């Protein structure tokens, strides 16, 4: 008898996928993922930094899980170009375990000055956390993410990030304060 491989029908979004304005995946739900942390990574695949995750037994991150309609991962895989999917288990807000796929960048470079982070990307991610988890969620995003020593391109007036969103003044203030608290370097 051939053994069947179980494939989850949901993904865990921990960055821009937390912002529901960047996708149309139905029935997204708040969840947490233990044993992983977010990090800004730098690869030869793209000229800019990616937000990824890496194993960390001491960290739990918040995000959203959503169903992939008809098990068709092609569109999400295309969006997450440069990432690999990994099996993991997220917990829904009711603490129920749920099998998921999580995307992570497979290899990184050490020279992060050649791969800056877009401020418009950070804006999208923080806006999602504010809308889903409030001010505490945005604070936790900054605290559970590493790699902030990369330069940040201030592209807010002419966003380069393909899924850029307009932030309110209050949302912008949260982003700016979070980056200031980290001592992040903004480039113009």
C-alpha positions as CSV (number, residue, x, y, z in Angstrom):
1,X,0.0,0.0,0.0
2,X,1.4,3.4,-1.0
3,X,1.6,5.9,1.8
4,X,-0.3,9.2,1.2
5,X,1.5,12.4,1.9
6,X,-0.7,14.9,3.8
7,X,-0.7,18.4,2.2
8,X,-2.3,21.2,4.2
9,X,-4.8,23.3,2.4
10,X,-3.9,26.5,4.3
11,X,-0.9,28.9,4.4
12,X,0.4,31.1,7.2
13,X,1.0,34.7,6.3
14,X,3.3,36.6,8.5
15,X,4.1,39.7,6.5
16,X,2.3,41.4,3.7
17,X,-0.3,38.5,3.6
18,X,-1.4,39.8,7.1
19,X,-2.8,42.8,5.2
20,X,-6.0,41.6,3.7
21,X,-5.9,44.5,1.2
22,X,-3.0,42.7,-0.6
23,X,-4.9,39.4,-1.4
24,X,-8.3,37.8,-2.0
25,X,-7.8,34.6,-0.1
26,X,-11.2,33.8,1.6
27,X,-11.9,33.2,5.2
28,X,-8.5,34.3,6.6
29,X,-8.2,33.9,10.3
30,X,-5.9,35.1,13.0
31,X,-3.3,32.6,14.1
32,X,0.1,32.2,15.7
33,X,3.1,30.1,14.7
34,X,5.5,28.9,17.4
35,X,9.1,28.1,16.8
36,X,9.6,30.7,14.0
37,X,10.7,34.4,13.8
38,X,10.6,36.9,11.0
39,X,13.8,38.2,9.5
40,X,14.8,40.5,6.6
41,X,16.9,38.4,4.2
42,X,19.0,39.2,1.2
43,X,19.4,36.9,-1.8
44,X,20.6,37.0,-5.3
45,X,17.0,36.3,-6.5
46,X,15.9,39.9,-5.9
47,X,17.7,43.3,-5.6
48,X,15.7,44.2,-2.4
49,X,15.3,42.5,0.9
50,X,12.6,39.9,1.5
51,X,10.7,39.4,4.7
52,X,11.1,35.7,5.6
53,X,10.9,33.4,8.6
54,X,13.5,31.1,10.2
55,X,13.3,28.6,12.9
56,X,13.6,30.0,16.5
57,X,12.4,27.8,19.3
58,X,12.0,30.8,21.6
59,X,9.7,32.9,19.4
60,X,6.0,32.8,18.5
61,X,4.7,35.1,15.7
62,X,1.3,36.2,14.8
63,X,-0.3,36.2,11.4
64,X,-3.2,34.9,9.3
65,X,-4.0,31.5,7.9
66,X,-6.1,31.2,4.8
67,X,-7.4,28.4,2.6
68,X,-5.9,28.0,-0.8
69,X,-9.0,27.4,-3.0
70,X,-9.1,24.0,-4.7
71,X,-5.5,23.3,-3.4
72,X,-4.2,25.4,-6.3
73,X,-0.9,26.8,-5.0
74,X,0.3,28.1,-8.4
75,X,-0.8,31.7,-7.9
76,X,0.5,31.9,-4.3
77,X,3.7,30.3,-5.3
78,X,4.1,32.9,-8.1
79,X,3.5,35.7,-5.6
80,X,6.0,34.2,-3.2
81,X,8.7,33.7,-5.9
82,X,12.0,33.0,-4.2
83,X,10.5,31.3,-1.2
84,X,10.1,27.6,-0.4
85,X,7.1,26.1,1.4
86,X,7.5,24.3,4.6
87,X,5.0,22.2,6.6
88,X,4.3,23.6,10.1
89,X,1.5,23.9,12.6
90,X,-0.2,27.2,13.4
91,X,-2.6,27.8,16.3
92,X,-5.9,29.5,15.7
93,X,-7.0,32.2,18.2
94,X,-9.0,29.5,20.0
95,X,-5.6,27.6,20.5
96,X,-6.7,24.9,18.1
97,X,-3.7,23.4,16.1
98,X,-4.0,23.7,12.3
99,X,-1.6,22.2,9.7
100,X,-0.3,24.9,7.3
101,X,2.4,25.7,4.8
102,X,4.7,28.6,5.6
103,X,7.0,30.3,3.0
104,X,10.7,30.9,3.8
105,X,13.6,32.1,1.7
106,X,16.0,29.2,1.3
107,X,19.4,31.0,1.3
108,X,20.7,34.4,2.4
109,X,23.6,36.6,1.7
110,X,25.7,38.3,4.3
111,X,26.1,41.6,2.4
112,X,22.8,43.3,3.3
113,X,23.9,46.8,2.3
114,X,23.3,45.9,-1.4
115,X,19.8,44.7,-0.6
116,X,17.8,47.4,1.2
117,X,14.3,47.2,2.6
118,X,11.5,49.2,1.0
119,X,9.6,51.5,3.4
120,X,6.5,50.9,1.4
121,X,6.8,47.2,2.1
122,X,7.2,47.8,5.9
123,X,4.1,50.1,5.7
124,X,2.0,47.4,4.2
125,X,3.0,44.8,6.7
126,X,2.6,47.1,9.8
127,X,-0.8,48.3,8.5
128,X,-1.9,44.7,8.3
129,X,-0.8,44.0,11.9
130,X,-2.5,47.2,13.2
131,X,-5.7,46.2,11.5
132,X,-5.6,42.6,12.7
133,X,-4.0,42.8,16.1
134,X,-4.0,46.5,17.1
135,X,-1.0,48.5,18.4
136,X,0.3,45.5,20.4
137,X,0.4,43.5,17.1
138,X,2.5,46.1,15.4
139,X,4.8,46.3,18.4
140,X,5.2,42.5,18.4
141,X,5.9,42.6,14.7
142,X,8.9,44.9,15.2
143,X,10.0,42.8,18.3
144,X,9.9,39.4,16.6
145,X,11.6,40.5,13.4
146,X,15.4,40.6,12.9
147,X,17.6,42.1,10.1
148,X,16.7,45.7,10.7
149,X,20.3,46.8,10.2
150,X,19.8,46.8,6.4
151,X,19.3,50.3,5.0
152,X,15.6,51.3,4.4
153,X,14.7,53.1,1.2
154,X,12.1,55.8,1.9
155,X,9.9,55.3,-1.1
156,X,6.7,56.3,0.6
157,X,6.0,59.2,-1.8
158,X,6.6,56.9,-4.9
159,X,6.1,53.4,-3.6
160,X,8.1,50.6,-5.4
161,X,6.5,47.8,-3.5
162,X,3.9,46.2,-5.9
163,X,1.2,45.9,-3.2
164,X,1.7,49.3,-1.6
165,X,-1.2,50.7,0.4
166,X,-2.1,54.2,1.5
167,X,-1.6,54.5,5.3
168,X,-3.5,56.9,7.6
169,X,-1.5,59.4,9.5
170,X,-1.9,57.3,12.7
171,X,-0.6,54.2,10.9
172,X,2.4,56.1,9.5
173,X,3.2,57.3,13.0
174,X,3.3,53.8,14.3
175,X,5.7,52.7,11.5
176,X,7.9,55.7,12.0
177,X,8.0,55.2,15.8
178,X,8.8,51.5,15.4
179,X,11.7,52.1,13.1
180,X,13.0,54.9,15.3
181,X,12.9,52.7,18.3
182,X,15.0,50.1,16.4
183,X,17.5,52.8,15.3
184,X,16.8,51.9,11.6
185,X,18.5,53.9,8.9
186,X,16.3,55.5,6.3
187,X,17.7,56.4,2.9
188,X,16.1,58.9,0.5
